[in-house]
Amino acid sequence: MPTSPTVRPMTPATVWLARGRHAEGAAEDVLRRSLEQRKRSRAIDDFLELPETGTEAGTEADTEARTDAGTEEAPAERVFEARWRVEETVTVRARIGVTPGPDGGQEWILVAEAERPWNNDWPSPAALFWPEEPDLAWDRDGAAELSLRKVNPLPQDDKDSRRLFRNAVRGGWHIHVVVHEAMTTDERGRLPVARWLPPSLRHRVVEHRAAPQQHRGLNWALRDLGVQVPRGGAAVLPGTPAPEGYVAEDFSVRAVFLDGSEPTDLVDAVTRYAALPRPLPEGAEDALTALREDWHLLTLQEELERQRGLVAMYAEALEAMTKSRDLYREAAERAHEALAAYQESAGAAPVRQRPSDTPLASPLQQLTRTFERFKGKGQRPVAPSRDEG
């Protein structure tokens, strides 16, 4: 099974993550309208659109220097912040960053963090940022061009399926579920299984669907991942790297009835998989750091606490500078006193003949003794021990 060459930090239990691609139009306009509607309906408490970052940073000279050096500017990022409460008292803070994609679309990363471990029964942050209308294509998996809200049929060519799975599981952003149809389904069977999942899992799951005649080719395509799908069953695929505690047999479902009834075994497997400790996906660490350290949507109480913290920090810095200045001044005064004492003793001392065996004290030695005398002024005499004398 493929493994990541680097060790990434683990995803905190309080964090919810998602990533995708907005295929058409200006994503910021869609987000702005959706968030305004959510605020009016009181689904969220408030939201904030931050100024565009990336293209405006730096001066014209900086831009020319980067061009001369052959480096490209970072793409402009549009950022929206939102906050809401779940269970009436638990605050959730969320941040979505949107950047231009290589093919004209826009890539987005959404990070949310609650004040306590995340509960999958809470609303999906993606459903609060994005509208639920099915004709708005914000729900694409940018890496493999898959849908987060619809069923994704497997390619007809087995080699294409193998390549699809290998690319899809990279990064660890989504939970990939493969369902094999035991027989041709009707309209009810073509609905995504994700609709039965808890709300917070619905926009994190990518559902692959294999036709009845694709069973053998499906398992051949999954061989590199160490996973096999039972005929008419399903499996939850490991990410790259696989979460700690993942065993393929534990996340394989023997039968999924695509008749419109709830697939309880598959829902249980996906829910258990989502609860496994897992590394942060590629690119998520920077987004999480920005959410925690560069947050702007503050309440009045939070803004007051922030200002108090800044005042305390500045007061400590000023006190440290004052102490440093006083110590420097005291040291300078002592040095001047020592130098004056040396000059006075050197000018007033009579010249007399010393015995040949008594070495003449040099000016440097006299200055050293003067410094030692000033140094010892503030020291307390040490009482002799009982063993002495």
Disulfide bonds with the S-S distance in Angstrom:
none
